[in-house]
Amino acid sequence: MHKRKEDKYFEEILERNKHKIYRICNIYAIPPIEPQDLFQEVVYQIWKSLDSFKSNSSIDTWVYKISLNVCLRSKMKLDKNYSKTDRFESIHFTPIEKEIDTSVQEKLKYLKECISTLNETDTSLIVLYLDDLSYKEIEVITGLTENHIAVKMKRIRKKLFECITPKIN
Amino acid sequence: MLEQELKDIWNNSSQSGQISIETKQLTEELSTKIKSIQKKIRSRAIKEISASIIGILIFGYLLFEIPFPVTKVACGLAIAWFVFVIVKFRKSNLQNTKTDFSLTIAEQLNNQKTMMLQQSNLLDSALYWYAIPPFIMNFIFILGLENPIDYNWTNSVAESLLPLTFNFKIGTLIGLALFYAFTYWINKRALNKDVKPTLESIEKMQQQIKNE
């Protein structure tokens, strides 16, 4: 692929997926690693691996694979080279000034708290589920069978609802 | 109802912040990063190989220069060991740089486990390939050092140092034994402090993924 065309493609992928990548990074980042560090690493791995992408799944599903693999590697402490001084200047994270409904913020806080009680692999499944992915797509990302995912999701959802319901009500 | 509400909360969480990316600058930064990583990998490989090549050159020279037969054998063994170390490091580096992020989570965990097991074996067996062989070579080398006059060897440095006294040989060998014991301890420490906990966390995740 021509370089300019490739850059354009990369830009489109990032633009379409940046928020979902950040949501995943936000769940997995544990101080001193910040979501921005993981986000940057995901962007780097997407760029590095884009040539090897095989179109037997959608590019957006592939982005999920990269994001979760980067985040899980950081959990396993396999990558120790995150440093604030190495942050890209081309990526800016700016909080939105407008007032956000406090009840929504609170609910989001409870949701994150409850997700943090799950183990690493259950967390992967729940973030994919909350992003409205089908079991088929989750199968492509995780390597588990649809049936296995269905059984696991039933248990994970129950655990999540039991945790969040008393907090929200 | 709650299920959809949770999905809405999750998807709306992105609204609390804005991510802006200047793509042109980003591709430049990404290119710089990949070049810098490749440079670091190359420089690490060069350092590892240079140390062994320097060793090969030194022992090659000694093999040619020193007339004592036992010491010559030690020099030959040392050269063979340095070549072995180069091959071992190169093989290990090649295996460790192959991380494919586009694999499924289950495959990625399997891959990581294989890599960590290789790393673990390398460190765990360091005593047998990284400490004992060079110690034996040094042992043979020092024990084989005789009196240059007996071999009509005229070398001003050798004449000023040799023959070594028995006590000096023993002292040097004890020092070397301590040095290789320390090397072994460093490898064991890396194994217990870094590799084993990572391996355990990979196995824990694999178990989590298998469980229903």
Interface residues (C-beta under 8 A of the other chain):
Chain A: D7 F10 E11 L14 E15 K18 H19 K20 Y22 R23 N26 F39 V43 Y44 Q45 W47 K48 S49 S52 F53 W62 K65 I66 L68 N69 V70 L72 R73 K75 M76 K77 L78 D86 F88 E89 S90 I91 H92 F93 T94 P95 I96 I100 V104 Q105 K107 L108 L111 N119 E120 T121 D122 S124 V127 L130 D131 D132 V140 I141 T142 G143 L144 H148 V151 K152 R155 R157 L160 F161 I164 T165 I168
Chain B: L2 E3 E5 L6 K7 I9 W10 N11 N12 S13 S14 Q15 S16 G17 Q18 I19 S20 I21 E22 T23 K24 Q25 L26 T27 E28 E29 L30 K33 I34 D100 F101 S102 L103 T104 I105 A106 E107 Q108 L109 Q112 P197 T198 S201 I202 M205 Q208 I209 N211 E212
